[in-house]
Amino acid sequence: MKNKLISLLVLSILITGCLAGCTNNTKPADKNTDFQSVYPEFVTDSNETSVTYVNVDGESITVTKKPKKVVVLLNSILDLWYLAGGESIARVKGTVNVPTEAADLPILGSFATVSAEAVMALEPDLVLLSSTSSAHKKLYKTLSDNNIECAPMDTGTQAYTAFQKNLYLMTEILGTQDIFNEKIKAITDECNSIIKKAETISEKPNIAVLYVTSKSIRSETQHSLTGEMLDLLGAQNIIKGKDIPVAGSTRVDFSLEVLAARDPQYLFICTMGDVDACKEKVAKDIKKNAIWSEMDAVKNNRVYYLPKENYVYKPNAQYPEALSYLAKIIYPETFK
């Protein structure tokens, strides 16, 4: 009887050990407790093999580190990827935000028309794409369903914030944190210096930013590329929260009546397409509506057409120059 009890006890211990072993094999890897994220709400974990981050839709995405074959499907992201120390094996059409090293890469089509088949044929380890484009959201699902790792990047609102966070994520993926800590920090330090200098100025101007094509005019909010930069400098956008029906929108319908009633001291115009055609449209509208000529910005020759490369397209490494250019306009006595 004693031997039987001992045998049962040994068997019980062995079964318990086996169950414990099985449990340990299926348990997910513990989070890296040594990792201290610069943006803990964005990049939530980083270890030797992977990085986990939360995209704009709240989805947690894990990407394998140091991918060898990468495809980048948006040129403003392509520019950042190279700035972070990465390379791509293909890109989309366009010349703006395309690094010199990437100029001769195979082109897969335009940003919004790239096919999943063309991307999959390259057998990439990682695909970088936009998290806000409807075309890229569909592409992301198709590629993911075919077991291709993707990293959707925020390319929508608050571009300067996204610039910093995306570069941080990229350097974590590439293992080039030294670039973020040195090269990228030098860029953001220069930007912060400009922003802090602007904070010392007590009188902040009222401004308006218009987005003009040859066919239409829209007003930009503080969430747009140019609107955010002016907001960082303390300028007061005449388009307020109540004027923005959808929170976070970068542009709203243009109203000449609202523009005239709020009478901005500075008027900034961003153009898409033929610049001369855009200027002609604005000139025609001014001639048709005498109300234009009565505005403070127009009467005092403070209407500025902004260069596309930094105010329609992402300035990226040129952020200090882009901020400085605006600061010299609205604070001429302080920024010379």
C-alpha positions in Angstrom: 0.0 0.0 0.0 2.9 2.4 0.9 4.6 1.6 -2.4 1.3 2.3 -4.3 0.9 5.7 -2.5 4.5 6.6 -3.4 3.9 5.6 -7.0 0.8 7.8 -7.2 2.6 10.7 -5.7 5.4 10.5 -8.2 2.9 10.2 -11.1 1.1 13.2 -9.9 4.4 15.3 -9.8 5.3 14.1 -13.3 1.8 15.1 -14.7 2.0 18.5 -13.0 5.5 19.1 -14.4 4.3 18.2 -17.9 1.3 20.5 -17.7 3.6 23.3 -16.5 6.0 22.7 -19.3 3.1 22.8 -21.9 1.9 26.1 -20.4 5.3 27.7 -20.6 5.7 26.7 -24.2 2.4 28.5 -25.2 2.8 31.5 -23.1 3.5 34.7 -25.1 6.9 36.4 -24.6 7.0 38.7 -21.7 7.1 42.4 -22.4 10.6 43.9 -22.4 10.6 45.6 -19.0 14.0 47.3 -19.7 12.5 49.2 -22.7 11.7 52.8 -22.0 9.7 54.3 -24.9 10.1 58.0 -25.8 6.4 57.8 -26.8 5.0 55.1 -24.5 1.4 55.6 -25.8 2.7 55.0 -29.4 5.6 52.5 -29.3 4.6 50.2 -26.5 7.4 47.6 -26.7 10.7 46.9 -28.3 13.0 43.9 -27.9 15.8 42.2 -29.8 13.5 40.9 -32.5 10.4 43.1 -32.8 8.7 46.4 -32.2 5.1 46.9 -31.2 3.2 50.1 -31.8 -0.4 51.4 -31.8 -1.6 52.9 -35.1 -4.1 55.8 -35.5 -7.0 53.3 -35.5 -6.0 51.9 -32.1 -4.7 48.7 -33.6 -1.6 47.1 -32.0 0.9 46.2 -34.7 4.1 44.1 -34.2 6.9 44.4 -36.8 10.0 42.3 -37.1 13.2 44.3 -36.6 15.9 44.9 -39.3 13.9 43.8 -42.4 16.1 43.3 -45.5 13.6 43.9 -48.3 11.4 46.9 -47.7 8.8 48.6 -50.0 7.7 52.2 -49.2 4.5 53.3 -50.8 4.4 57.0 -49.9 7.2 59.4 -50.7 6.9 61.5 -47.5 7.5 58.2 -45.6 10.2 57.2 -48.0 12.1 60.4 -47.1 11.8 59.6 -43.4 12.8 56.0 -43.9 16.1 57.0 -45.5 16.6 59.7 -42.9 16.3 56.9 -40.3 19.0 54.9 -42.1 16.7 52.6 -44.1 16.5 51.7 -47.8 13.7 50.6 -50.1 13.6 48.2 -53.1 10.7 50.1 -54.8 8.7 53.3 -54.6 5.7 55.2 -56.0 5.6 58.0 -58.6 6.7 61.5 -57.8 9.8 63.6 -57.2 9.0 65.5 -54.0 10.3 63.9 -50.8 12.3 61.4 -52.8 15.8 61.0 -51.5 18.6 61.1 -54.2 19.5 57.5 -53.3 16.0 56.4 -54.1 15.4 58.3 -57.3 16.1 55.4 -59.6 14.2 52.7 -57.7 11.5 50.7 -59.7 8.2 52.6 -59.6 5.1 50.6 -58.7 2.6 53.2 -59.9 0.9 56.2 -58.2 0.4 56.5 -54.5 -3.3 55.6 -54.7 -3.2 52.9 -57.4 -0.5 50.5 -56.4 -1.7 46.9 -56.8 -1.2 44.3 -54.1 0.0 41.9 -56.8 2.9 44.2 -57.8 3.9 44.5 -54.1 3.7 40.8 -53.4 5.7 40.0 -56.5 8.7 41.7 -54.8 8.4 39.3 -51.8 9.1 42.1 -49.2 9.9 41.6 -45.6 8.0 44.8 -44.7 5.8 47.3 -46.4 5.4 50.9 -45.2 2.2 52.6 -46.2 -0.3 55.3 -45.1 -2.7 54.6 -42.2 -5.2 57.3 -43.4 -5.5 56.6 -47.1 -8.6 54.6 -48.0 -6.6 52.9 -50.9 -3.8 52.0 -48.5 -6.2 50.6 -45.9 -7.5 48.2 -48.5 -3.9 47.3 -49.5 -2.9 46.8 -45.9 -5.7 44.2 -45.4 -4.8 42.4 -48.6 -1.1 42.2 -47.9 -1.7 41.2 -44.2 -4.1 38.4 -45.3 -1.2 37.2 -47.5 1.2 37.1 -44.5 3.2 40.2 -45.6 4.2 42.4 -42.6 3.0 46.0 -42.9 3.6 49.1 -40.9 0.8 51.7 -41.5 2.2 55.2 -40.7 0.3 58.2 -39.6 0.4 60.8 -42.4 -2.7 62.8 -41.6 -3.0 65.4 -38.9 -0.3 67.0 -36.7 2.4 66.5 -39.2 5.3 67.7 -37.0 4.3 65.4 -34.1 3.9 62.5 -36.6 7.4 63.4 -38.1 9.0 62.8 -34.7 7.0 59.8 -33.7 7.4 58.0 -37.1 11.1 58.6 -37.1 11.3 57.1 -33.6 9.4 54.0 -34.7 11.5 53.6 -37.8 14.8 53.8 -35.9 13.5 51.2 -33.5 12.6 48.9 -36.4 16.0 49.5 -38.1 18.1 49.4 -34.9 19.4 52.9 -35.7 18.5 54.6 -32.4 21.7 56.6 -32.5 20.3 58.5 -35.6 17.2 59.4 -33.6 19.2 60.5 -30.6 21.7 62.5 -32.6 20.6 63.5 -36.1 16.9 63.8 -35.5 17.3 65.4 -32.1 19.4 68.1 -33.7 16.5 68.9 -36.0 13.9 69.0 -33.3 16.2 71.0 -30.9 16.5 73.7 -33.6 12.7 73.6 -34.1 12.1 73.9 -30.3 14.5 76.8 -30.1 12.4 78.7 -32.7 9.1 77.8 -31.0 10.4 78.9 -27.6 11.6 82.2 -29.0 8.1 82.8 -30.4 6.6 82.1 -27.0 8.4 85.2 -25.6 6.3 87.4 -27.9 3.2 88.7 -26.2 1.2 89.9 -29.2 0.1 87.0 -31.4 -1.3 87.7 -34.9 -4.6 86.5 -36.3 -3.9 84.4 -39.4 -5.8 82.5 -42.1 -4.4 79.7 -44.3 -6.1 79.0 -47.6 -5.6 75.9 -49.8 -6.1 76.9 -53.4 -6.4 74.8 -56.6 -7.4 76.2 -60.0 -11.0 75.2 -59.3 -11.5 75.7 -55.5 -10.5 77.3 -52.3 -10.7 75.8 -48.8 -9.6 77.0 -45.4 -7.0 75.2 -43.5 -7.3 74.4 -39.7 -4.6 74.3 -37.1 -4.4 70.5 -37.8 -3.1 71.0 -41.4 0.6 71.0 -42.2 0.9 74.8 -42.4 -1.7 75.4 -39.8 0.1 73.3 -37.2 3.4 75.1 -37.8 1.7 78.5 -37.4 0.0 77.2 -34.3 3.3 76.1 -32.8 4.5 79.6 -33.4 1.5 81.0 -31.4 -0.4 82.5 -34.3 -4.2 82.5 -33.9 -6.0 80.7 -36.7 -9.4 82.4 -37.5 -10.9 79.0 -38.1 -11.8 77.9 -34.6 -13.0 74.6 -33.1 -16.7 75.4 -33.7 -15.9 75.9 -37.4 -14.6 72.4 -37.8 -17.5 69.9 -38.1 -15.3 66.8 -37.9 -12.7 66.9 -35.1 -9.1 66.8 -36.4 -10.0 67.9 -40.0 -7.2 69.6 -41.8 -9.5 71.7 -44.1 -13.0 73.1 -44.1 -15.2 74.8 -46.6 -14.1 78.3 -47.5 -16.4 81.2 -46.5 -15.5 84.7 -47.8 -17.9 86.2 -45.2 -16.2 84.4 -42.3 -12.8 85.5 -43.6 -13.8 89.1 -43.9 -15.6 89.2 -40.6 -12.6 87.8 -38.7 -10.2 90.0 -40.7 -6.9 88.2 -40.4 -3.7 90.2 -40.2 -1.8 87.6 -42.3 -3.1 85.5 -45.1 -1.1 82.5 -46.2 -2.0 80.6 -49.4 -0.9 77.1 -50.2 -1.4 76.0 -53.8 -1.8 72.6 -55.4 -1.3 72.2 -59.1 -0.5 75.1 -61.5 0.6 78.0 -59.2 -0.1 80.6 -61.8 -3.6 79.2 -62.4 -4.2 79.3 -58.6 -3.0 82.9 -58.3 -5.3 83.8 -61.3 -8.3 82.3 -59.5 -7.6 84.3 -56.3 -7.1 87.5 -58.4 -10.4 87.0 -60.1 -12.2 86.5 -56.8 -10.6 89.6 -55.4 -11.8 91.6 -58.4 -15.3 90.2 -58.1 -15.6 90.8 -54.4 -14.6 94.2 -53.1 -14.7 92.7 -49.6 -11.3 91.2 -50.3 -9.6 94.5 -50.7 -11.0 95.7 -47.3 -9.2 93.0 -45.3 -6.3 94.0 -43.1 -3.9 91.4 -44.7 -4.7 92.6 -48.2 -4.6 96.3 -47.4 -1.2 95.9 -45.7 0.4 93.6 -48.3 0.5 90.7 -45.9 -0.7 88.0 -48.4 1.9 85.2 -48.8 2.0 82.4 -51.4 4.0 79.6 -49.7 6.4 77.3 -51.5 4.9 73.9 -52.0 8.0 71.9 -50.9 7.6 72.8 -47.3 3.9 73.7 -46.9 2.0 71.4 -49.2 4.5 68.5 -49.0 6.1 67.5 -45.7 9.3 69.5 -44.9 10.7 66.6 -42.8 14.4 67.4 -42.2 13.7 71.0 -43.4 11.3 71.7 -40.5 13.6 74.3 -39.0 13.8 76.2 -42.2 10.0 75.9 -42.7 9.3 77.2 -39.2 11.9 80.0 -39.4 10.4 81.2 -42.7 7.0 81.6 -41.1 8.4 83.2 -37.9 10.2 85.8 -39.9 6.9 86.8 -41.6 4.7 87.1 -38.5 7.4 88.3 -36.1 9.7 90.4 -38.2 11.1 92.4 -35.3 12.2 89.2 -33.4 13.2 86.9 -36.3 15.4 88.7 -38.7 
